[in-house]
Amino acid sequence: MIRSVVVGCGAYLPETVLTNAELAKRVDTSDDWIRERTGIRQRHVAKPGEKTSDLALQAARGALTMAGMDANELDLIVCATTTPDETFPATATTLQARLNMNHGAAFDVQAVCSGFVYGMAVADSFIKTGMARTVLLVGAETMSRLMDWTDRTTCVLFGDGAGAVVLQAREGRGDSTDRGVFNSKLFSDGRLHDLLYVDGGPSSTQTTGHLRMQGKEVFRHAVTNISNAILASLAEAGLTIADIDWFIPHQANQRILDGTARKLGIPPEKVVSTVALHGNTSAASVPLALATAVADGRVQKGQLVLLEAMGGGFTWGASLLRW
């Protein structure tokens, strides 16, 4: 059986750090207020002129270096982003050009904060059907460009960044001892649009717009939906919570991470959390957290890792893999 094995990962954060104390000078908030409600202490923000593709390029180079590959060994680039450089073309094609990849294909995936998990399903499908052998999957965002900096309920939550993985086809036995992606479970419910959305777009307002959110309702749906996605993924693989070595969630809010862990009985020490330092980087948050845990030695070869996320739309899902 063909498995999609992660052979490299990389990450990039913009140099500019925006602390809670600095935010308190812009909007009616405080370091204590933000920490108590979100767990966030700081976030990284792209400099003027620094684009999503700039962040994606650095993360992609890191993933390729770890994989020991050149970009021309890739067959496909998938970029998960809510904040493309331009309405079109896809940011993935800009990344393709900047990597000097002169063949194959490149396109974007838009599922907001769930984008990387959706992208994992896309990459895995291309590999398992034989349409690609080696795929670069990137989650990259400049969420600061969508913020209303007068709205303290949203501007304190988000940051910018990028993470990337290289997946490659490898032969497996077809059982739970294989390395690679076991499954991805994806869900959405468009009826929940008004709970988390951006109030602009080319077809509606001809503007970029700003992010709008009903925080309490998002929290309530997040814990339930994420928990259900995790259980669906484990059930399909014939595994349990106890079998998983690391849970790597979307870094939306520490309270959501804690609530999900309590609901499912996940030991806190198995949950990778980077939200305090990164904030919510949307589609970049899962690969950033993954890259952090790989770099510091927590995630080891052969361990079971479960990725999960929920984003506007609503979209949500989980991906299960053996590192």
N, C-alpha and C positions, 0 to 999 in steps of 0.2 A: 504494500500500500504506500502511496506517495503522501508524505507529510511535509508541511511547511515549517521549516526549522528556522528560528531566529539565530543568525550567525553574526550579527553586529548591532550595536545600538549606540546612539549619540544624543547629545542634548546641547542646547544653547539658550542662555539668558542674556538679555540686553544689559549693558554695563550700568545703566542708570537705575538706582534703587530708590523707591519711594516708600518711606516709612509711615507708620500711622501718625506719628508726631507731625510729620510734614503735611500729611493730609488734613490734620486738624487745623492747620493754618488756612486751608482753602474752603472748608466746609464745616458745618456745625457738628462736630464729632470729637472723639477723644481716643487715645490709645486703649484705655480700659474698656470703653464701649465697644470698640471693634473686636478686641481680643475675646471679650466675654461672649459675644454673639457669633463669632466666626472662627476664632482661633488664629486669625491672620495677624502677623506682626509687620510684614513688609511685602512688597511686590516689585517686580522689575518692569520698567516702562521703556519702550523703544524711543530713541532720540528722533527729533524732527528729521524727516527724510529717510529714516530707517524703516524698510518695508518688511512685510511678512516673508517675502522670498529671501531677504537677507538673513533672517533668522533661520529659515528652513535650510538654506545653503550650509550654514555652519553645523547644524545638527546632522544633515545628510553626510557631510564630510567626516564627521566623527563616527557615524555608523559604518561608512565604507572603510575607514581606517581600521576599526575593530574587526571588520570582516576580512580585511586584507584584500580588498577588491578595488578595481577601477570602475568608474561609472559606466564604461562601455561594456562591462560584463552584465549590466542590468538589462532586463527585457521590458520593465514597466516601472513607472513612478506613479504612485497614488498620493495625493496631498489632501489631507483632511483640514479644512479651514473654513471659518466663518467670515474671515477678514481678508479676502483676496487683494492682491495689489491693485487690480482693476476689475471692472465688471466682467470683461473678458480680455484676453484669453485666460485660461486656467493658470493659476499660480504654478501648478505642476509643470507646465510647459516652459515657463520662465526658468524654473529650477533645472529642467532638462538641459536647456541651452547653457546655463551657467556652469553646469557640470560637464559640459562638452560631450554629452551623450547624443550621438548623431543617428540613432536608430530607435526602434521600439515605439512605445506609446507612453503618454502621460496625461492624466486628467485629475480633476479635483473631486472630492466627496464633501457634501455639505449635510451634516447631521448635528451641527452645533457642538455641544460638549461631548456628545456620543461619537463624534466624527472618527476618532482613532479606532474605536471598537468596530464601527461600521467598516472602516477602511481595512481592518484586519480580516473581516469576513470577505471583503472583495479580493484582497491579495491572496488569501487562502483558496478562494474559489478559482482564481486564475491559475494558481499553481496546481491544484488537484485535477483540473480539467485539461492540463497540459498546454494552456494558452501562454503560459509564462513559466520560466524556471527560476528566475531570480527577480525579486520585487523590492523596491525601495518604498517604504511606507512612512510618510511624514505627517505629524500633527503640528501645525504652526499657526500662531495667532498674534495679532496686535490688537487685543481687545480694548486697549486704552483709547483707540480711535472711535469706539462706539459709546464711550461713557458720557453721560451728562454730569459734569463735574460739580453741579449744584445739588445733585440727588445723593444724599449720604447713604441711602439704603442700597445703592448699587455701585457707586464709584469706589467704595472701600473694598469691594470684593474681588475685583478683576486685575489681572496682570498680563504681561506679554512673555512669550517664550516659544520654543520649538523643541520637539523630540522626534527621533527617527529610529527605525529598525530596518535591517535588511533581512528578508526571508528568502530561503532557498529550498528547492525541492530535494528531499532526501528519501531514500527507501526506508520504510518502517514495517513492522510485523502486523500492524493493525490492531494492537491491543494497548492497554493503558501504560505499558512500559516504554512505549515509543517516545522519542523527543519530537517536539513540534506541536502544532495547533491541533487540538482534539475537536473543538467545535466553537461556533459563535452563535449566540442566540440574540436576535434583534427584534425590537418592538417599537411601535409608535402609536400615538393617539392624537390626531390633529384637532380634536375637539377642545384640547387644553391649550390652544394657541395663546389665549389672552393672559395666561399665567406667566409667560416668559417669552418675550419677542422684541424685535427692533422695529420702531415706528417709522420706517423709511425703506426705500428701495427704488430701483429704476422704473418699475411698472406702476408703482403707487404714488410716490411723492417726488420722484426724481432727485432724491437726496439720500445720504447714507443713513440718517436717522440715529436715534439713541436707544440703548437697551432699556427695557421696562420690565419690571418683575413684581409679582405678588409673592413676597418671600415666604410667608407662613404656609400658603397653599403649595408652593414648590417643595418646601421641606416635607410636608405631609405625603405628597405623592412620591418624592424621591426615595424615602426609606422603604415604602411598600414596593415600588416598581423595581428598584435595584435588588432588593431581597428576592423577589420573584424571579428575576433574570438569573441571579446566581444559582438558585435552586434548580431552575430549568437546565442550566448548563451542566451542573453536577449530575442531575438525574440522567441526562442523555449519555454521560460518560460512565455511569455506574459508580460514581464516587460520592463521598460525603464531605461535609465541612472539615472534618478531622483529617482528611487526606491531603488537604491543600497546605502547602508550605508558606505561601505568601499571597495575600489579597492586596491588589494594587488598584485602588479606586480612583475615580475622578475626584480631583481635589477642589470640591465646591465650597465646603464648609466643614469644619471639624465636628460640628454637632451632627451633621448628616453621616459622617464616617462613624462616629461613636454610636449613633442610633441604629444604623444598619448592623454594626458588629453586635450590639446587644440583642437585637431582634433574632439574629441567626446563631448566636452563641459563638461568635468568632473571638478567639483570644486577642486582646488589643495588641500584644506583641507581634502578631502575625500581619498586622495592617500597616502598610507603608504610607506614611503621611508626610507630605511636603508642603501642605497648605499654609503653614505658618510663614514660610519663606518665599513662596511663589504666588500665593493667592490663587484665584481661579483663572487658569490660562486656557479654559475651554478645551478644544481638541488637542492642545499640547499637554494637558495636565497628566494624562495617563502615561505617555511615553517619557515625560520629564521625571515622573516618580519612578518609573521602571529603570531609567538610566541612572538615577540617583542610587537605587538599591543595588544595581549591578556594580556601579563604581565603588561603593563602600563595602562590597563583599557579602552583602546579605543574600542576594540571589545567586545560587550556585548551580552549576550544570547538573541536570537530572532532577531538579526540584519542580514541583507543580506550582504554577502561578495562575491566578485568576484575575483578569482585568475586568473592570466594570465601570459604567458611566451612565449618566442621564443628562439630557439637555433640552433646550427649547424645542417646541414642536408639537407635543413632547416626543422625544426619541429616547430610547434606553436600550441597554444590552450588556452582554458579558461575553468574554472570550477566555477559553481555558486552554492552557498549553503547558508542555513540559520543557523547561529551559535546557 
